[in-house]
Amino acid sequence: MHEVGIIQNALAMAVEEAQKQKAGRIVRMEMRIGRMSGVVSDALRFAFEVVSQGTLAEGATLEITEAPVSCRCRACQHDFEPAPDNLLCPECGASDFELRRGREIELASLDVS
């Protein structure tokens, strides 16, 4: 379950930032997770509950925002968001594309008090 490692890294960044701000606790963390990242949101939430115990984030809310997938067709340079069941370019029908967004895993925002 790689979600544990992901949340450990995100929590370490959040705690470091909270300490810089001289905050007593982390109230909310928002993570932005790309649909093609391979991260399972429920597993990430469970890992957060376990890993945050005894830290500034214990009892905090974890919000997960899903980032859409964006591709660029290599044949016609058209940018598109593929349908889950159709990875062909809607403009020219080509199947050769570059994945431009959708793999991100980031700590998007942090609320502290």
C-alpha distance (Angstrom), angle and dihedral (degrees) to the residues before:
residue distance angle dihedral
M1 . . .
H2 3.80 . .
E3 3.81 90.4 .
V4 3.83 88.5 83.6
G5 3.81 91.4 59.9
I6 3.80 91.4 45.0
I7 3.79 93.3 52.0
Q8 3.81 92.2 43.9
N9 3.81 89.7 56.5
A10 3.80 93.7 44.4
L11 3.80 91.7 47.1
A12 3.80 91.5 49.4
M13 3.83 89.5 53.9
A14 3.80 91.2 46.4
V15 3.80 93.8 49.3
E16 3.80 91.1 47.6
E17 3.80 90.9 52.0
A18 3.81 92.4 45.4
Q19 3.80 90.1 52.0
K20 3.82 90.8 49.8
Q21 3.80 87.7 54.6
K22 3.82 90.4 46.5
A23 3.81 89.5 -122.9
G24 3.78 121.9 165.9
R25 3.78 95.2 -145.5
I26 3.76 146.5 -0.8
V27 3.79 110.8 -113.7
R28 3.81 101.2 -179.0
M29 3.77 138.5 6.4
E30 3.79 123.1 -166.6
M31 3.79 119.5 -159.9
R32 3.79 123.5 -167.3
I33 3.80 110.0 -147.0
G34 3.79 124.0 -174.2
R35 3.78 117.6 -132.8
M36 3.81 90.5 -125.5
S37 3.82 94.9 47.9
G38 3.79 95.1 95.5
V39 3.81 91.4 -127.1
V40 3.81 116.5 139.4
S41 3.81 108.1 -143.0
D42 3.81 95.5 -150.5
A43 3.80 91.0 51.0
L44 3.81 89.9 48.8
R45 3.82 90.8 52.0
F46 3.81 91.4 48.8
A47 3.81 91.4 48.4
F48 3.81 89.7 49.7
E49 3.81 91.6 53.8
V50 3.81 90.9 52.7
V51 3.82 100.2 38.2
S52 3.82 96.0 44.2
Q53 3.82 93.7 58.6
G54 3.78 110.7 115.6
T55 3.82 93.2 13.2
L56 3.80 134.6 100.1
A57 3.82 86.3 -93.4
E58 3.80 97.7 57.7
G59 3.80 106.7 131.1
A60 3.81 92.6 12.0
T61 3.78 123.3 137.5
L62 3.79 118.7 -111.2
E63 3.79 113.4 -152.8
I64 3.77 119.3 -169.5
T65 3.78 120.8 -158.3
E66 3.79 116.4 -166.1
A67 3.80 114.0 -133.6
P68 3.80 115.1 -145.3
V69 3.78 125.2 -121.5
S70 3.79 117.6 -107.6
C71 3.79 124.8 -172.3
R72 3.80 135.9 -177.9
C73 3.77 119.4 -147.6
R74 3.79 110.8 -127.5
A75 3.81 91.5 -152.1
C76 3.83 101.3 52.6
Q77 3.86 102.4 9.0
H78 3.82 91.2 -123.6
D79 3.83 114.7 155.7
F80 3.80 114.0 -139.0
E81 3.79 145.2 159.0
P82 3.78 106.6 -125.2
A83 3.77 122.2 -133.5
P84 3.83 112.6 -118.7
D85 3.80 91.2 -113.2
N86 3.82 98.3 38.0
L87 3.80 123.8 54.0
L88 3.80 95.3 172.0
C89 3.78 121.8 114.1
P90 3.82 107.3 -99.1
E91 3.81 89.9 -146.9
C92 3.82 102.7 52.5
G93 3.83 105.6 1.5
A94 3.82 95.0 -118.7
S95 3.79 119.5 148.3
D96 3.81 96.8 -153.7
F97 3.79 108.6 97.7
E98 3.77 142.6 147.0
L99 3.80 118.3 -123.8
R100 3.81 103.6 -131.3
R101 3.82 101.5 171.5
G102 3.75 135.9 10.0
R103 3.80 104.5 76.8
E104 3.80 98.1 76.6
I105 3.78 122.3 126.3
E106 3.79 110.5 -176.1
L107 3.75 144.3 151.6
A108 3.80 97.8 -117.4
S109 3.80 102.2 -178.8
L110 3.76 143.0 -6.4
D111 3.82 132.4 -156.0
V112 3.79 117.4 -160.8
S113 3.78 136.1 174.8
